[in-house]
Amino acid sequence: MAVIPSDQHITYQLQFRKCGKPSCSTCRTGQGHGPYWYAYWRQGSRLRSGYIGKVRPAGCKQGNPTEKKQKSTVAKTAEYSKASAAPALM
């Protein structure tokens, strides 16, 4: 297990993992086990990672990273709908 540094910028991410066992129904029929928290940081030019666990790390912000993506997609869809609904001037 990697030792997570406290003096660098750390990025936290939730991930599902597959165990690789052929008899595991969780991996065969779903996303896998988890979600588990992982930390990512740079050491020189290398990207390093470390397993945190199921509990949100103390340094992690409360926002869900997928919420931003969904909101921006909804906003773009609404803008497109307004633009395409405008009547043509001719």
Biotite code that builds the C-alpha atoms (Angstrom):
import biotite.structure as struc

atoms = struc.array([
    struc.Atom([0.000, 0.000, 0.000], chain_id="A", res_id=1, res_name="MET", atom_name="CA", element="C"),
    struc.Atom([1.363, 3.405, -0.988], chain_id="A", res_id=2, res_name="ALA", atom_name="CA", element="C"),
    struc.Atom([1.974, 6.055, 1.662], chain_id="A", res_id=3, res_name="VAL", atom_name="CA", element="C"),
    struc.Atom([-0.107, 9.082, 0.723], chain_id="A", res_id=4, res_name="ILE", atom_name="CA", element="C"),
    struc.Atom([1.927, 12.292, 1.050], chain_id="A", res_id=5, res_name="PRO", atom_name="CA", element="C"),
    struc.Atom([0.524, 15.172, 3.061], chain_id="A", res_id=6, res_name="SER", atom_name="CA", element="C"),
    struc.Atom([2.628, 17.932, 1.455], chain_id="A", res_id=7, res_name="ASP", atom_name="CA", element="C"),
    struc.Atom([1.354, 17.578, -2.155], chain_id="A", res_id=8, res_name="GLN", atom_name="CA", element="C"),
    struc.Atom([-1.820, 18.202, -4.119], chain_id="A", res_id=9, res_name="HIS", atom_name="CA", element="C"),
    struc.Atom([-4.008, 15.098, -3.835], chain_id="A", res_id=10, res_name="ILE", atom_name="CA", element="C"),
    struc.Atom([-6.936, 14.251, -6.112], chain_id="A", res_id=11, res_name="THR", atom_name="CA", element="C"),
    struc.Atom([-9.569, 11.892, -4.717], chain_id="A", res_id=12, res_name="TYR", atom_name="CA", element="C"),
    struc.Atom([-11.740, 9.626, -6.838], chain_id="A", res_id=13, res_name="GLN", atom_name="CA", element="C"),
    struc.Atom([-14.419, 6.974, -6.247], chain_id="A", res_id=14, res_name="LEU", atom_name="CA", element="C"),
    struc.Atom([-13.856, 3.813, -8.268], chain_id="A", res_id=15, res_name="GLN", atom_name="CA", element="C"),
    struc.Atom([-15.354, 0.369, -8.725], chain_id="A", res_id=16, res_name="PHE", atom_name="CA", element="C"),
    struc.Atom([-12.927, -2.561, -8.980], chain_id="A", res_id=17, res_name="ARG", atom_name="CA", element="C"),
    struc.Atom([-13.277, -6.041, -10.422], chain_id="A", res_id=18, res_name="LYS", atom_name="CA", element="C"),
    struc.Atom([-11.689, -8.876, -8.458], chain_id="A", res_id=19, res_name="CYS", atom_name="CA", element="C"),
    struc.Atom([-11.091, -11.108, -11.487], chain_id="A", res_id=20, res_name="GLY", atom_name="CA", element="C"),
    struc.Atom([-12.623, -14.270, -10.008], chain_id="A", res_id=21, res_name="LYS", atom_name="CA", element="C"),
    struc.Atom([-14.662, -16.123, -12.651], chain_id="A", res_id=22, res_name="PRO", atom_name="CA", element="C"),
    struc.Atom([-17.274, -17.142, -10.056], chain_id="A", res_id=23, res_name="SER", atom_name="CA", element="C"),
    struc.Atom([-17.890, -13.596, -8.735], chain_id="A", res_id=24, res_name="CYS", atom_name="CA", element="C"),
    struc.Atom([-21.437, -12.557, -9.685], chain_id="A", res_id=25, res_name="SER", atom_name="CA", element="C"),
    struc.Atom([-20.833, -8.952, -8.572], chain_id="A", res_id=26, res_name="THR", atom_name="CA", element="C"),
    struc.Atom([-18.152, -8.483, -11.218], chain_id="A", res_id=27, res_name="CYS", atom_name="CA", element="C"),
    struc.Atom([-19.883, -10.542, -13.921], chain_id="A", res_id=28, res_name="ARG", atom_name="CA", element="C"),
    struc.Atom([-23.249, -8.766, -13.753], chain_id="A", res_id=29, res_name="THR", atom_name="CA", element="C"),
    struc.Atom([-22.384, -5.321, -12.392], chain_id="A", res_id=30, res_name="GLY", atom_name="CA", element="C"),
    struc.Atom([-19.780, -2.588, -12.185], chain_id="A", res_id=31, res_name="GLN", atom_name="CA", element="C"),
    struc.Atom([-17.694, -4.489, -9.673], chain_id="A", res_id=32, res_name="GLY", atom_name="CA", element="C"),
    struc.Atom([-16.948, -4.050, -5.989], chain_id="A", res_id=33, res_name="HIS", atom_name="CA", element="C"),
    struc.Atom([-17.081, -0.673, -4.310], chain_id="A", res_id=34, res_name="GLY", atom_name="CA", element="C"),
    struc.Atom([-17.121, 2.192, -4.795], chain_id="A", res_id=35, res_name="PRO", atom_name="CA", element="C"),
    struc.Atom([-13.824, 2.745, -3.022], chain_id="A", res_id=36, res_name="TYR", atom_name="CA", element="C"),
    struc.Atom([-11.889, 5.997, -2.534], chain_id="A", res_id=37, res_name="TRP", atom_name="CA", element="C"),
    struc.Atom([-8.459, 6.314, -4.170], chain_id="A", res_id=38, res_name="TYR", atom_name="CA", element="C"),
    struc.Atom([-5.931, 9.158, -3.896], chain_id="A", res_id=39, res_name="ALA", atom_name="CA", element="C"),
    struc.Atom([-3.816, 10.327, -6.868], chain_id="A", res_id=40, res_name="TYR", atom_name="CA", element="C"),
    struc.Atom([-0.711, 12.533, -6.786], chain_id="A", res_id=41, res_name="TRP", atom_name="CA", element="C"),
    struc.Atom([2.468, 13.179, -8.777], chain_id="A", res_id=42, res_name="ARG", atom_name="CA", element="C"),
    struc.Atom([5.965, 12.070, -7.813], chain_id="A", res_id=43, res_name="GLN", atom_name="CA", element="C"),
    struc.Atom([8.227, 13.671, -10.362], chain_id="A", res_id=44, res_name="GLY", atom_name="CA", element="C"),
    struc.Atom([6.762, 12.694, -13.733], chain_id="A", res_id=45, res_name="SER", atom_name="CA", element="C"),
    struc.Atom([4.944, 9.605, -12.409], chain_id="A", res_id=46, res_name="ARG", atom_name="CA", element="C"),
    struc.Atom([1.305, 9.435, -11.366], chain_id="A", res_id=47, res_name="LEU", atom_name="CA", element="C"),
    struc.Atom([0.932, 7.531, -8.106], chain_id="A", res_id=48, res_name="ARG", atom_name="CA", element="C"),
    struc.Atom([-2.200, 6.204, -6.444], chain_id="A", res_id=49, res_name="SER", atom_name="CA", element="C"),
    struc.Atom([-3.183, 4.889, -3.062], chain_id="A", res_id=50, res_name="GLY", atom_name="CA", element="C"),
    struc.Atom([-6.206, 3.057, -1.699], chain_id="A", res_id=51, res_name="TYR", atom_name="CA", element="C"),
    struc.Atom([-8.175, 4.984, 0.940], chain_id="A", res_id=52, res_name="ILE", atom_name="CA", element="C"),
    struc.Atom([-11.243, 2.804, 1.603], chain_id="A", res_id=53, res_name="GLY", atom_name="CA", element="C"),
    struc.Atom([-15.016, 3.205, 1.666], chain_id="A", res_id=54, res_name="LYS", atom_name="CA", element="C"),
    struc.Atom([-15.053, 6.295, 3.917], chain_id="A", res_id=55, res_name="VAL", atom_name="CA", element="C"),
    struc.Atom([-14.674, 9.760, 2.320], chain_id="A", res_id=56, res_name="ARG", atom_name="CA", element="C"),
    struc.Atom([-11.185, 11.166, 3.018], chain_id="A", res_id=57, res_name="PRO", atom_name="CA", element="C"),
    struc.Atom([-10.945, 14.194, 5.311], chain_id="A", res_id=58, res_name="ALA", atom_name="CA", element="C"),
    struc.Atom([-9.328, 16.395, 2.619], chain_id="A", res_id=59, res_name="GLY", atom_name="CA", element="C"),
    struc.Atom([-11.996, 15.638, 0.011], chain_id="A", res_id=60, res_name="CYS", atom_name="CA", element="C"),
    struc.Atom([-14.604, 18.263, -0.915], chain_id="A", res_id=61, res_name="LYS", atom_name="CA", element="C"),
    struc.Atom([-18.296, 17.417, -0.496], chain_id="A", res_id=62, res_name="GLN", atom_name="CA", element="C"),
    struc.Atom([-19.268, 17.958, -4.153], chain_id="A", res_id=63, res_name="GLY", atom_name="CA", element="C"),
    struc.Atom([-19.976, 15.046, -6.433], chain_id="A", res_id=64, res_name="ASN", atom_name="CA", element="C"),
    struc.Atom([-17.801, 15.309, -9.587], chain_id="A", res_id=65, res_name="PRO", atom_name="CA", element="C"),
    struc.Atom([-20.594, 13.905, -11.778], chain_id="A", res_id=66, res_name="THR", atom_name="CA", element="C"),
    struc.Atom([-23.034, 16.615, -10.632], chain_id="A", res_id=67, res_name="GLU", atom_name="CA", element="C"),
    struc.Atom([-21.054, 19.334, -12.449], chain_id="A", res_id=68, res_name="LYS", atom_name="CA", element="C"),
    struc.Atom([-20.986, 17.302, -15.635], chain_id="A", res_id=69, res_name="LYS", atom_name="CA", element="C"),
    struc.Atom([-24.736, 16.606, -15.499], chain_id="A", res_id=70, res_name="GLN", atom_name="CA", element="C"),
    struc.Atom([-25.592, 20.259, -14.803], chain_id="A", res_id=71, res_name="LYS", atom_name="CA", element="C"),
    struc.Atom([-23.492, 21.510, -17.702], chain_id="A", res_id=72, res_name="SER", atom_name="CA", element="C"),
    struc.Atom([-25.076, 18.967, -20.062], chain_id="A", res_id=73, res_name="THR", atom_name="CA", element="C"),
    struc.Atom([-28.571, 20.005, -18.953], chain_id="A", res_id=74, res_name="VAL", atom_name="CA", element="C"),
    struc.Atom([-27.721, 23.697, -19.413], chain_id="A", res_id=75, res_name="ALA", atom_name="CA", element="C"),
    struc.Atom([-26.362, 23.075, -22.918], chain_id="A", res_id=76, res_name="LYS", atom_name="CA", element="C"),
    struc.Atom([-29.460, 21.057, -23.831], chain_id="A", res_id=77, res_name="THR", atom_name="CA", element="C"),
    struc.Atom([-31.729, 23.874, -22.613], chain_id="A", res_id=78, res_name="ALA", atom_name="CA", element="C"),
    struc.Atom([-29.768, 26.456, -24.626], chain_id="A", res_id=79, res_name="GLU", atom_name="CA", element="C"),
    struc.Atom([-29.950, 24.278, -27.746], chain_id="A", res_id=80, res_name="TYR", atom_name="CA", element="C"),
    struc.Atom([-33.702, 23.794, -27.306], chain_id="A", res_id=81, res_name="SER", atom_name="CA", element="C"),
    struc.Atom([-34.275, 27.554, -27.052], chain_id="A", res_id=82, res_name="LYS", atom_name="CA", element="C"),
    struc.Atom([-32.158, 28.231, -30.129], chain_id="A", res_id=83, res_name="ALA", atom_name="CA", element="C"),
    struc.Atom([-33.866, 25.589, -32.261], chain_id="A", res_id=84, res_name="SER", atom_name="CA", element="C"),
    struc.Atom([-37.355, 26.664, -31.169], chain_id="A", res_id=85, res_name="ALA", atom_name="CA", element="C"),
    struc.Atom([-36.889, 30.240, -32.455], chain_id="A", res_id=86, res_name="ALA", atom_name="CA", element="C"),
    struc.Atom([-38.900, 30.863, -35.638], chain_id="A", res_id=87, res_name="PRO", atom_name="CA", element="C"),
    struc.Atom([-36.997, 31.570, -38.841], chain_id="A", res_id=88, res_name="ALA", atom_name="CA", element="C"),
    struc.Atom([-37.266, 35.128, -40.159], chain_id="A", res_id=89, res_name="LEU", atom_name="CA", element="C"),
    struc.Atom([-38.150, 34.866, -43.854], chain_id="A", res_id=90, res_name="MET", atom_name="CA", element="C"),
])
